[in-house]
Amino acid sequence: MASPKLLKLPDVLTELGMSRPAFYRMRARGKAPRLIKLPNGQIRVRRTDLDTWLNAYQDAA
């Protein structure tokens, strides 16, 4: 079984067309996709988590 694709935060921000401060404001309100903090401190988002999050907002629209 292949491991899930992990996206770098700048790639997620580009895909969403969102600034980093706007993303973190959403995260503070509990409205952002789940983040993974790697042992080296870098932040990643699982592709599957991002897709699930986007689909939930698409259904709500």
MODELLER restraints for C-alpha pairs under 7 A, 6 or more apart:
rsr = mdl.restraints
at = mdl.atoms
rsr.add(forms.Gaussian(group=physical.xy_distance, feature=features.Distance(at['CA:4:A'], at['CA:46:A']), mean=6.42, stdev=0.5))
rsr.add(forms.Gaussian(group=physical.xy_distance, feature=features.Distance(at['CA:4:A'], at['CA:47:A']), mean=6.96, stdev=0.5))
rsr.add(forms.Gaussian(group=physical.xy_distance, feature=features.Distance(at['CA:5:A'], at['CA:46:A']), mean=5.84, stdev=0.5))
rsr.add(forms.Gaussian(group=physical.xy_distance, feature=features.Distance(at['CA:5:A'], at['CA:47:A']), mean=5.52, stdev=0.5))
rsr.add(forms.Gaussian(group=physical.xy_distance, feature=features.Distance(at['CA:6:A'], at['CA:44:A']), mean=5.75, stdev=0.5))
rsr.add(forms.Gaussian(group=physical.xy_distance, feature=features.Distance(at['CA:6:A'], at['CA:45:A']), mean=5.50, stdev=0.5))
rsr.add(forms.Gaussian(group=physical.xy_distance, feature=features.Distance(at['CA:6:A'], at['CA:46:A']), mean=4.58, stdev=0.5))
rsr.add(forms.Gaussian(group=physical.xy_distance, feature=features.Distance(at['CA:6:A'], at['CA:47:A']), mean=5.97, stdev=0.5))
rsr.add(forms.Gaussian(group=physical.xy_distance, feature=features.Distance(at['CA:7:A'], at['CA:44:A']), mean=5.32, stdev=0.5))
rsr.add(forms.Gaussian(group=physical.xy_distance, feature=features.Distance(at['CA:7:A'], at['CA:45:A']), mean=5.10, stdev=0.5))
rsr.add(forms.Gaussian(group=physical.xy_distance, feature=features.Distance(at['CA:7:A'], at['CA:46:A']), mean=6.11, stdev=0.5))
rsr.add(forms.Gaussian(group=physical.xy_distance, feature=features.Distance(at['CA:7:A'], at['CA:47:A']), mean=6.39, stdev=0.5))
rsr.add(forms.Gaussian(group=physical.xy_distance, feature=features.Distance(at['CA:8:A'], at['CA:43:A']), mean=6.54, stdev=0.5))
rsr.add(forms.Gaussian(group=physical.xy_distance, feature=features.Distance(at['CA:8:A'], at['CA:44:A']), mean=4.91, stdev=0.5))
rsr.add(forms.Gaussian(group=physical.xy_distance, feature=features.Distance(at['CA:8:A'], at['CA:45:A']), mean=6.60, stdev=0.5))
rsr.add(forms.Gaussian(group=physical.xy_distance, feature=features.Distance(at['CA:9:A'], at['CA:43:A']), mean=6.32, stdev=0.5))
rsr.add(forms.Gaussian(group=physical.xy_distance, feature=features.Distance(at['CA:9:A'], at['CA:44:A']), mean=5.89, stdev=0.5))
rsr.add(forms.Gaussian(group=physical.xy_distance, feature=features.Distance(at['CA:9:A'], at['CA:45:A']), mean=6.87, stdev=0.5))
rsr.add(forms.Gaussian(group=physical.xy_distance, feature=features.Distance(at['CA:13:A'], at['CA:19:A']), mean=6.33, stdev=0.5))
rsr.add(forms.Gaussian(group=physical.xy_distance, feature=features.Distance(at['CA:13:A'], at['CA:20:A']), mean=6.80, stdev=0.5))
rsr.add(forms.Gaussian(group=physical.xy_distance, feature=features.Distance(at['CA:26:A'], at['CA:32:A']), mean=5.51, stdev=0.5))
rsr.add(forms.Gaussian(group=physical.xy_distance, feature=features.Distance(at['CA:33:A'], at['CA:49:A']), mean=6.27, stdev=0.5))
rsr.add(forms.Gaussian(group=physical.xy_distance, feature=features.Distance(at['CA:33:A'], at['CA:50:A']), mean=5.77, stdev=0.5))
rsr.add(forms.Gaussian(group=physical.xy_distance, feature=features.Distance(at['CA:33:A'], at['CA:53:A']), mean=5.80, stdev=0.5))
rsr.add(forms.Gaussian(group=physical.xy_distance, feature=features.Distance(at['CA:34:A'], at['CA:45:A']), mean=6.61, stdev=0.5))
rsr.add(forms.Gaussian(group=physical.xy_distance, feature=features.Distance(at['CA:34:A'], at['CA:49:A']), mean=6.67, stdev=0.5))
rsr.add(forms.Gaussian(group=physical.xy_distance, feature=features.Distance(at['CA:35:A'], at['CA:43:A']), mean=6.55, stdev=0.5))
rsr.add(forms.Gaussian(group=physical.xy_distance, feature=features.Distance(at['CA:35:A'], at['CA:44:A']), mean=5.85, stdev=0.5))
rsr.add(forms.Gaussian(group=physical.xy_distance, feature=features.Distance(at['CA:35:A'], at['CA:45:A']), mean=5.08, stdev=0.5))
rsr.add(forms.Gaussian(group=physical.xy_distance, feature=features.Distance(at['CA:36:A'], at['CA:43:A']), mean=5.64, stdev=0.5))
rsr.add(forms.Gaussian(group=physical.xy_distance, feature=features.Distance(at['CA:36:A'], at['CA:44:A']), mean=5.06, stdev=0.5))
rsr.add(forms.Gaussian(group=physical.xy_distance, feature=features.Distance(at['CA:36:A'], at['CA:45:A']), mean=5.98, stdev=0.5))
rsr.add(forms.Gaussian(group=physical.xy_distance, feature=features.Distance(at['CA:37:A'], at['CA:43:A']), mean=4.67, stdev=0.5))
rsr.add(forms.Gaussian(group=physical.xy_distance, feature=features.Distance(at['CA:37:A'], at['CA:44:A']), mean=6.40, stdev=0.5))
